[in-house]
Amino acid sequence: MAPFCCIVPEYVLRAIVERGVAPQNTINACHSTIEKIRQIQDARIQHGQRTESAQQQQVAEGIIPSFIHETIAQYAATAEQRETSLRTLEYNTKLRAAAGTLRHLKRTVYDAQNSWDFENPPKDKVMIEEGGVLVSEEEDPTGNANECYIGFKKTYDFYFDFFKRDSIDGRGLKLDGFVHFGKKFGNAIWDGRDLIFGDGDGIIFDGFTDELDIIAHEFTHGVVQYTNPLNYTFQSGALNESLADVFGVMVKQWAEKPEHPQTVDQANWLIGEGIWAEGINGRALRDMKNPGTAYNDRFVGKDPQPAHWDHFQTLGLSVDRGGVHINSGIPNRAFCLAANMIGGYAWEGAGPIWYKALTSGKLGENATFKEFADLTIENASEH
């Protein structure tokens, strides 16, 4: 079952409800968000995710796996057999490379019209289609549709330009985004198929589409789903969340100000920097450089992320699905430290190492932090 991944953890929303000091309409909005997310999660457990059949990325692979031809080439009884297998491997490599160099950017942004229907959000009001013009302020005073449309392209370009990845699935998957989902819905979501954005309530949450790293974070959950699915619980789920933050923050560093891309020492390493409304005591939703310090507010509570394995939180499944957002602070900081040690631009240094580890095919669905760390070491030989 594909993960149902939200940028705002349930424990943040629940803290707002349980503290009871926020305005009542904000508490009601948070409660509605929690209940709606729970409903869709329960429905998917009962009925299965319709995109479950979408398995790992498969591009230009024949019936005979490459490793068989590699073995034949190594131990061939005759020179002719060896040459035949080598030619086949060369052709397969060229075919895969050709498949990976074609762009298939296809975006559509819909107005969800405050619908709460996760399974079938309305598609009768198209805001922008691929190649279309941006909508006017009169059509969408929030600017969310334009931000979503532009954010999709920047994220797509990042993956294509640096990793030769054609959209979320590597095969040109159409990008469907829904803005204005629900009423004061306080979250942004990858639901296994679409990217969905609420408006926030303007009191606690100040919208989501204006944060490029949030769009890229949710996009990356899709990349993980199609590339090397990690179960969305415990350490594997925290790795899933961390990878979404890692690539989300790199997209932000590269494309938020295209004329001035940020090096690792120039970046602030914040995720969801503008997510909080005015008056909330918080710099961001997460701080990858200093986990546990992103916010501390009487409405929201304190950022609970640990920064080091010594403070790993052993949690039950009922708490943040075993700590997927909480414990992700540990691998987040590991990436930040590695990127700063290598220096330069993160997408040229530590980024490719993390991407190779993710796409290596060696990462199990219940991977631990150590297993992922071992893969990064294996792929970091040139550094």
N, C-alpha and C positions, 0 to 999 in steps of 0.2 A: 504494500500500500504506500503510495506517495505521501511524503510528509506534508502536513498542513502547517506552514511556517509563518509565524508572525514576528514583526520587528519589535513590537512591545510585548514583553513577557506577561503572562497572566498574573504573576506575583506583584507587578507594578500596579495593574488595574485593581487587583484585590486589596492592595494596601490602601489605595484611594477610597475604596468602598468601606473597608473596615475601620479606618481612622475617622471617617465621618465628619471631617472638618471642611471638606470642599463643599461648594454650593450643591444643593440637592439635585439640580438638573445635571450637574457633572457626575455626581454619584450614580444617578439613574443611567446616564450614557455609558459609564464604565461597566455597570452591572449588565446592561443590554449587550455590550461587546463581549463580555465573558460568557454570558449565556448563549449567544449566537455561535461563538467559536466552539463551545462545548457541544452544541447541537450538531454542528457539521462534523466534528470529530467522531461523535457517536454514530452518526449516520454512515460514515465511511467505514467504521469498524463493522457495522452490521451488514452493509450492502456491498462493500468493496469499492475501491477507487476505479473509476472508469478508464483512467489512463494507466492502470496497473500493468497492462500488456506492453507499455513502452519500457523496454529494457535498456541495457547499456548500449551506448553509442556503437553503431555498426556502420562503417563506411568502407565501401569497396573491398570487401573480403570475400574470397571464393570459397567453394566447398572444401578445398584442401587448405588447412591452416598453414600460415607461413612457417611455423616452427617445424612442420614436417619437411618442407623443402629445405630449411636450414640444416636439418639433420642429414638429409640425403646429400646435400652439397658437401657436408663435412666428412661423411663416411661412404661416399659413392664408390662403387666397385669399378666404374669406368670413368674416363674423362668426359665421355659424352653425357652420362647421367649427371655428373657434376655440373657441366655447362648448361644443361637443360634446366636444372633447378635454379641455378644462379640467374638465368635469363627470366625465369618465372618470378623470382623474388624481385628482380629489378623492375619488371613490368608492374607487379603489385605495388611497389613503392611509388612508382610514377602515378599510378591510378589513384592511390590514396592522396598523394600530394595534389593532383589535379582537382580531386573532389574537395580538398580543403582550401583551395584558393578562389573559389567562386563565391561571390557575395549573394545572399538571398535575404536582404533586409525587407521584412514585410510587417509593418506596424498598423494597428488600428486601435484608436482610443475611443471608448464608448462612455456615454453618460449613464451611470447606473441609476440615476434619478431617485436616489435615496432608497432603492430597493434593498431588502435584506436577504434576497434569494442568492445564496452562495452557489448552489448547484446549477442554476440557469439564470445568471444575471441578464437583465434585458439588453438586447442588441438592436433595438429599434431606433435608438438615437446615436448615430455615429458622429463623433466630434471631429476627428481627423483620421483620414486614411493615408497610406503610404503615398508620398508625393503630393499630398494636399497642402493647402495653405493653413497657417496657424489661425486659430479662432480669435475673434475680436474680444475685447474686454466686455462688450455688451452681451456677447453670447455666453461667456464664462468669466464672470467678474473675479473669480478666485485665481484664474490662470492655471489651474491644476491640469487641464487637458494638454495645454502647450508644454508644461513642465514634464508631464509623463511622456509625451511624444518625443521631446528633445532628449530626455534622459534615457529612453530606450535606445536611441541612435548612439549616444555617447558610450553606453555600456556595450552595445553590439560592436561598435568600432574598436573598443579596447580589446575585447576578446579576439576579434578577427585580426587586428593589426599585430598583436603581440603573441597570440597563441594559435593563429590560423583556425579559429573555431567559428563556424558558421551558425550563429544563434545558439540558443539554449541547448539544443540537442546535437549540435555539430552538423546538422543536415538542413538548416534553413527553416527551423520551426517558426511559424507565424507568431508574432508577439501581439497578444490581445491584452489591453489594459482597460480597467474600469475605474473611473473616478467618481466621486460623490456617492460612494457606497454607504448604505445605511443612513441613519440620522445621527449626526455627531459621533460617527464610528471612530474610535480611537485606535486605529491600527492600519498597517500595510501588510499585505499577505501574498505569498505564493501558495496557491491552493492545489498544486500538482498539474495545473493546466493554464491558468490565467494569473495575471498580476492585478491585485485589487487594492484600492486605496480609499480610506475614509477621509473625512474632512477634519476630524478632531472637533473639540468643543470650543476652542478659542480661549478656554480658561486654564486647562491643564496642557492639552496638546494643541499645537499650532499648525496642524497640517503635515503632510508627509511627502508630497511630490516635489516640494522645493528643495529637498535634500537628495542630491544625486547619489550619495552613498547608500541611502535607503532603497532607492530603485535598483541599484547594482547589487545590494545585499539580497533582495528578493529574487532577482534574476539569477544570482549565483546558486540559490537553493535549487533552482531548476537545473543548472549545470551539474550539480552534485547528483541530483536524481537520475539524470540521463547518463552520467558518466561512471560513477562508482557509488551507487546508493548506500548511504549510511543510515542505519536505523536511528530514528529520531527519539532516542532515549539514552540516558546515562552518558558514558564517555563518547560513544559514537555520535550521539546527538549533539553533544557539546562540540565535537570536531566539526559536525555539519554547520552549526551556528558560527563557529570560529572561521571556517572557510568562507562563509558568506560575508563576515566582517572583513576578512583579509582582502578579498577581491573587491569588496565594496569600497574600502578605504583607498585601495590603489586606483580605482576608477576616479574617485574624488580627487586624489593627488594629481592625476594625469589630466583630467578633463574639466574640473570645476572652473579653472581659469586657464584655458588652452594656451594662451599666450605666455603664461608663466607656470608651467608644470613644476610641481614641488619635489625637491629631493627629500630623502628620508629625514634629514636634519631640519628641514624647513617645515615639515608637516606637523600638525598638532595631534594626529592619530585619534581624533574623536569620531565616533559614529553617532549620527543623528544630532548633529551640533545645534540645529535650530528647531528641534522637535518640541521643546518646552515653550509654553506660552509665556508672555511677559509676566514677571512676578514670581515664577517658579525658580527656586534656588538650584539650578543645575546648568552645567556647561554642555551636556550632551546626554545621550542615553547610555553610552559606554565609552570608556577611555582605554584604548588598547595599550597605551604606554604606562598608565597607572590605573589598572583595574581596581574598582571599588571606590573611586573618587569622583565619578561623573555627576552625581547629584546627591543632595541631602536636603530634603524639603518636608515641611510639616504635612503637606497634602499627600506626598508620594512616598515618603520614607527615605532610607539611605541605600545607595548602590551596594548590593551584597556580593559583588564579584570578588573572588580571591585572585591574587596575582601570582601565587606560587603553589607548587604541588603540596607543600607542607600544610597549606590551608584548604586543600581540596575538601569539598562538602559532600559527604555521603548522604544522599537524599532518596526518599522513596519516590515511586513513580508518580504519586499524586502531587508532588511538589516540583513544578517546572519540568515535568517528565524526567525526573531524576537529575535535574540541574543542568539542562541543556543550555540555557542562557546564562545561568550563574557561573558554572565551572568553565565556560568558554573563555573566561578572562585569562586562564592559565595559558592555553595555546595562543591566544591573541597576543599576550605579552612576549611569548617565545618568538612569534613572527616579527614583532616590532624590534626586539633585541637583535635577531638575525639580520634584519634589513639594515639596521643602523651599523652593525658590525661590518657588513659588506659595503655599505655606503652607496652614494649615487641615487638613481631612481629605483624605487622598490620593484617595479615591473621589469627591470633589467637585471636585478640582483637576486633577492630572495624570492620574488614572485614566480619565476620559472621553476625554481626548485619545488615550491609548494604545488605548482600546477602539475609537474611531472609526477610527484608523489600521488596526487589525486587521480591522475589518469594512467597510472602504472599498471592497473589491473591487479595489483598485489594487496590492495586495501580491502579487508574483510568488512562485511556489513555491520559487525559489532566491534570494529577496530577500537583499540585503546589509544591513549595519548602516546604511550611509548612506541607502539607499533607505527604510528604516523611519524613520530620523531625519527625512528630508525629509517623510514623511507626517505625522509628529507636528507638525512646524512648520506644515504646511498646515492642520492641524485645531486649531491653538492660537491662532487669531486673536483670540478674546475674552480671552486672557491676555497 
